[in-house]
Amino acid sequence: EWVAFVAQRRDENFKKVSATNRERASNPTYAYKKGRLGYARLEEKILDETKSDATSLPPHVLWKEARVGKDGTVRDDVQHIYDECETLSQSISTAEDQENRSVLSRALNVPEYPGRVRGKGHGCTPTSLYKNPRRRNPSNQEVMETLQALQAQV
């Protein structure tokens, strides 16, 4: 396994992809400033400090707090995105927010990837966050009942 691992890492295609990804990640537009804290522990910390009864924070609030420096300063571009999120969150209904792009994705003007919730950290999925029940296919009995109802209407 080790020999295969080393051979993969020495492959020219892997080196090209790795160099491209390293370059892309080297200069983020909105850098994360909380080190190894992570979104989940940051959220717990904020809720503990504010002694809030809320169980979670909106993703754009966490996103902004994750980009505040140690000295408490917020860059102007981060504050601008946060303000835009605040205005968008007041104008967009929650159902529309869940079905389409999130408020944060709209403010950043970036595409939302399937199965990802921006501003909530790794492992958080739309299903786990919004508690949407999975859609299931109707049973044969339900299909037959619908068919009979439609035939009765005709």
C-alpha positions as CSV (number, residue, x, y, z in Angstrom):
1,E,0.0,0.0,0.0
2,W,2.8,2.4,0.8
3,V,4.6,1.8,-2.5
4,A,1.3,2.5,-4.4
5,F,0.8,5.6,-2.3
6,V,4.3,6.9,-3.1
7,A,3.9,6.1,-6.8
8,Q,0.6,8.0,-6.9
9,R,2.2,11.0,-5.3
10,R,5.1,11.0,-7.8
11,D,2.8,10.8,-10.8
12,E,2.9,13.9,-13.0
13,N,-0.9,14.3,-13.2
14,F,-1.1,14.3,-9.4
15,K,1.6,16.9,-9.1
16,K,-0.3,19.1,-11.6
17,V,-3.5,18.8,-9.7
18,S,-1.8,19.4,-6.4
19,A,0.0,22.5,-7.6
20,T,-3.2,23.9,-9.0
21,N,-5.1,23.3,-5.8
22,R,-2.2,24.7,-3.7
23,E,-2.2,27.9,-5.8
24,R,-6.0,28.2,-5.6
25,A,-6.0,27.8,-1.8
26,S,-3.0,30.0,-1.1
27,N,-4.8,33.3,-1.3
28,P,-8.4,33.1,-0.2
29,T,-10.7,36.1,-0.8
30,Y,-12.2,35.9,2.7
31,A,-9.7,34.1,5.0
32,Y,-10.9,32.0,7.9
33,K,-9.4,33.5,11.1
34,K,-10.2,31.0,13.8
35,G,-7.5,28.4,13.3
36,R,-8.6,24.9,14.5
37,L,-11.7,26.1,16.3
38,G,-14.2,25.1,13.6
39,Y,-17.7,26.4,12.9
40,A,-19.4,24.0,15.4
41,R,-17.2,25.0,18.4
42,L,-17.3,28.7,17.3
43,E,-21.1,28.5,17.4
44,E,-21.1,26.9,20.8
45,K,-18.7,29.6,22.1
46,I,-20.8,32.5,20.7
47,L,-24.0,31.0,22.2
48,D,-22.3,30.5,25.6
49,E,-20.9,34.0,25.6
50,T,-24.2,35.6,24.8
51,K,-26.2,33.2,27.1
52,S,-28.7,32.9,24.3
53,D,-31.6,30.4,24.3
54,A,-31.1,29.8,20.5
55,T,-29.8,26.4,19.5
56,S,-28.0,27.7,16.3
57,L,-27.0,30.8,14.5
58,P,-27.6,31.7,10.9
59,P,-24.8,30.7,8.6
60,H,-24.0,34.2,7.6
61,V,-23.5,35.2,11.2
62,L,-21.1,32.3,11.8
63,W,-19.3,33.1,8.5
64,K,-18.7,36.7,9.6
65,E,-17.5,35.7,13.1
66,A,-15.1,33.2,11.6
67,R,-13.4,36.1,9.8
68,V,-13.0,38.4,12.7
69,G,-9.3,38.8,13.7
70,K,-7.9,38.3,17.2
71,D,-8.0,42.0,17.9
72,G,-11.7,42.1,17.0
73,T,-11.3,43.9,13.7
74,V,-13.5,43.1,10.7
75,R,-12.3,43.8,7.2
76,D,-14.6,46.1,5.2
77,D,-15.3,43.5,2.5
78,V,-16.4,41.0,5.1
79,Q,-18.6,43.5,6.8
80,H,-20.1,44.4,3.4
81,I,-21.0,40.8,2.7
82,Y,-22.5,40.5,6.2
83,D,-24.6,43.6,5.7
84,E,-25.8,42.3,2.3
85,C,-26.7,39.0,4.0
86,E,-28.8,40.8,6.6
87,T,-30.8,42.7,4.0
88,L,-31.3,39.5,1.9
89,S,-32.4,37.5,4.9
90,Q,-35.1,40.0,5.6
91,S,-36.4,39.9,2.0
92,I,-36.2,36.2,1.3
93,S,-38.6,33.6,2.8
94,T,-37.0,30.6,4.6
95,A,-38.7,28.1,2.2
96,E,-37.1,29.9,-0.8
97,D,-33.8,30.0,1.1
98,Q,-33.8,26.2,1.7
99,E,-34.8,25.3,-1.9
100,N,-32.5,27.5,-3.8
101,R,-29.2,29.1,-2.9
102,S,-28.6,30.3,0.7
103,V,-28.4,33.9,1.7
104,L,-24.7,33.7,2.1
105,S,-24.2,32.1,-1.3
106,R,-26.3,34.9,-2.9
107,A,-24.3,37.6,-1.1
108,L,-21.0,36.1,-2.1
109,N,-22.3,35.5,-5.6
110,V,-20.9,32.0,-5.8
111,P,-22.6,28.7,-6.8
112,E,-23.8,26.4,-4.1
113,Y,-22.6,22.8,-4.4
114,P,-25.0,19.9,-3.8
115,G,-24.9,18.5,-0.2
116,R,-23.1,21.5,1.2
117,V,-24.2,24.2,3.6
118,R,-21.9,27.2,3.3
119,G,-20.9,28.8,6.7
120,K,-21.7,25.7,8.8
121,G,-18.5,23.6,8.5
122,H,-17.7,20.1,7.3
123,G,-20.3,17.4,7.7
124,C,-23.3,19.6,7.8
125,T,-25.8,18.8,5.0
126,P,-29.0,20.5,4.0
127,T,-31.0,17.5,5.2
128,S,-29.4,17.5,8.7
129,L,-29.6,21.3,9.0
130,Y,-33.2,21.9,7.7
131,K,-34.6,18.6,8.9
132,N,-36.4,18.1,5.6
133,P,-38.0,14.7,5.4
134,R,-36.8,12.6,2.5
135,R,-39.2,12.3,-0.3
136,R,-40.3,8.8,-1.0
137,N,-42.0,7.2,-3.9
138,P,-45.7,6.6,-3.5
139,S,-46.7,3.0,-2.8
140,N,-48.7,1.0,-5.3
141,Q,-51.8,1.5,-3.2
142,E,-51.4,5.3,-3.2
143,V,-50.9,5.3,-6.9
144,M,-54.0,3.2,-7.5
145,E,-56.0,5.6,-5.2
146,T,-54.8,8.6,-7.1
147,L,-55.6,6.9,-10.4
148,Q,-59.1,6.0,-9.3
149,A,-59.7,9.6,-8.1
150,L,-58.6,10.9,-11.5
151,Q,-60.8,8.4,-13.3
152,A,-63.7,9.5,-11.2
153,Q,-63.1,13.2,-12.1
154,V,-62.9,12.3,-15.8
